[in-house]
Structures are given as C-alpha cells and as structure tokens.
Amino acid sequence: MAEEEQRPKLSPADSRAVALAFIRALGAGARLPAAADQPDAYSALVRAILSSATVSASPAPRVSCTIAVSPAVTNAYNTLHGGAVAAVAEAVGMACARAAAGDKEMFLGELSTAYLAAARLDSEVDVEAKILRKGRSVVVTTIEFRLKDTKKLCYTSRATFYIMPTASL
C-alpha cells in the first residue's frame, strides 16, 4: 500500500491523454494501405502467411499447413501476434469443417485459444485442424500449432461452426 500512496493520482483529463497516447502508439491512428479496402482483404491477409496446405478426407477430415512467422504478423516481442493465431485458427478450422460438412453455409460460433508458448520471428509453425465432433447443424474442430523444428505445441484452439439451415420453398 505504501507504493500506491506515493503515486500521484491522475486527473480525468490526464487519464484520457495517457490512454489516447497508448492507443496511438499501437497504430490506431495510422492509415491502412489501399489494399485493405478491397473486398476479401482479411482473407487475403490470412492466406498470405499460410503455405503448403493439404487436405485429407479419409478416415476423418484433416487440414494441415505451415505458417512462416514474418515481421508482418509479429507483435512488439517479435513473436506471432495473438490475433494472427486466432485468424489462422479460424481459417484452417473452417477449411476442415467444410471438408467434413460439404460446401454448406456456416459461421464461426465460438473460438477458444490457449497460448502455451511463443513462436518467434523467422520460425515456422505447422498447423493441423481435425474434426472433434460433427452433427447435423454443428461442426467442432481442434487446431494445433506446433513449432516445425522441435514439434513443441505452442497454441491450441477449438472452433465451433454452426451450419446454416437451408430454406426449402
């Protein structure tokens, strides 16, 4: 408590200034490149970091790919950004769900990710998605991220996709 008593209290105006400076330091005020305004820019960004994707349908659908950890997807600590992990988990999980359920309309209902270790800049990460459970209206996938050189598990995700009902007229 002695340390807390020694720190000066910030006024509301000073608190706002500190918060805005932090947000600007994160790049919130920066202009996005023109390519980011294009349709499907998000998907293109995710696809750009994936390589060597394979899909196997038998005995159960699996999707495997590799991520090259480049400066474009790292955080201030030069490790794979958490948002990039989630985006890749969603994309690879969706590909696996589509392999299991066909080309039906579906949406991501839930994504949970455990960040167990860091993937450093210039490393490669193997990503594999498998079907955990498939029902008439839901597909649940599990996605594992392993460092390519050591096979150490660094991230794991579980994604639940809901299949949209088809309207019959």
N, C-alpha and C positions, 0 to 999 in steps of 0.2 A: 504494500500500500504506500510505502514511503516514496517509491518512484512515481506513482500516479499523482501524488500530491505535488511533486516538483514540476511536472509537465504543465505548461500553460494551457488553459482552455482556449480553443479557437472560437471565434465568433461565427455566427451562421454565414456571413459573407466570406470569411476566410476559409471555412469548411468547403463552401461551394467552389472557391478558387482552387483549392488543393485538389478537389475531385475533378474539376474540368481539366486541370493540368495533367492529371493522371490519364484521363480519357484521351486527351490529345497526344500524349506520349505513346499510347497504344496504337495511334494511327487513325483514330476515328474521324479526324478532320481531313484526311488525305483523299484526294480524288482517285476514283477507281479507273483503271485503264479502259479504253473504249471497248475492248473485247468482253469486258464484264457485263456490258449492256446487251450483249447478244443473247437470243433465246438459247436455252440449254447451256449457258456458260458454266453453271455449277457442275453439271455432269462432265463437261469437257475438262474442267479443272481436276476433278477426281480421276478421270481416265488418264490424264497426263502423267500421273505418278505411278500408275499400275503398269506392269509388264508381264509378259509370258503367262497369260491367263489360260487355264484349262478347265473344262467342264467334263465330268464323268457322270453318267446317268445310272450306272449299274455297280453294285446292287442298290445303293442309295445315292441320290444326287450329292455331288461334291463340287465345289468350285475352288480352285487354287490359283494364286497369283503371287507376284513379288512386288514390293514397294521399294523404290530407291529413295532413301531419305536425303532429299536435296535441300538447299537453303530456302526454297520456296515454301516448304512445309515444316520448317522448324520454328521453335519458339526462342525466347531470349537465352535459353540454356543450351542451344544447339542440339536439342532433342526433338523427336517427332511431336508436332503440336497435337494436343488432345482433340481439337476439332477435326484435324486430318484423320486421326484414328477413328473417330465416330463416323465421318463421311465415308471412309473406306469400308468400315463395318457395315454401314447401311447398303452401299452399292454391291458389295460382294454377297452379303446376306440376301439381298433382293434377287440377284442372279441365281443363287441357289434355290430360293423359294420358287422362282419362275421355272427352274428346271424340274421341280417337283410337282408344281400345280399347273403347268402349262402357261400359255400366254393370256392369263386372266387378269383383269384389273385388280390391283391390290394396293394397299398402302401400309406404311410403317405405323404400327400402333404403339410399340414400345421398344426402346433400345437401352440396354444397360451395359456398361463397360467397366471392367476392372483394370486399373493401370498398375501393373505389377513391377515393371522395370522400364527403363528408358531405352529407346532406340536412338542412337547418336547420329549426328550428321555424317553423311557418306557411308552409312551402313545399309545393308539390305535386309528386308523383313519378308519372310514367307507368310502368306495369309491363306487360311483354309476355312471354308464355310461348309458345314454339314447340317443335314436336317435332324432336328431333335424330336419334332413331333409334327405330324400333318393331319389335319382334319378337313371337313367339308368347307369350312369358312375361315380356317386359320392355318398358318404355317409358322413354325418356330424353328429358327436356325441358331446354331452356335458358331462363332467365328473366333479362331485362334490366330494370334500374331506371334511368330517365333523368329528370333534373330537367325539369319541364314547361316552364319558361321558357327555358332555354338548350339543352335536349336533351343535356346533358352526362351521360355514363354514370357513375353513382355506385356501383352494386352490380351484380354479375352472379352468377348461380347456375346450377348444373347439378344436376338431380334425377333419380335413377333409381328408378323404381317397378316393383315386381315384381307380376305378375298371379298371383293365387292359382289353383291348379289346381282344376277343378271335378270333384267325385267323381261318377261315374256308377254307379248301382246296378243 
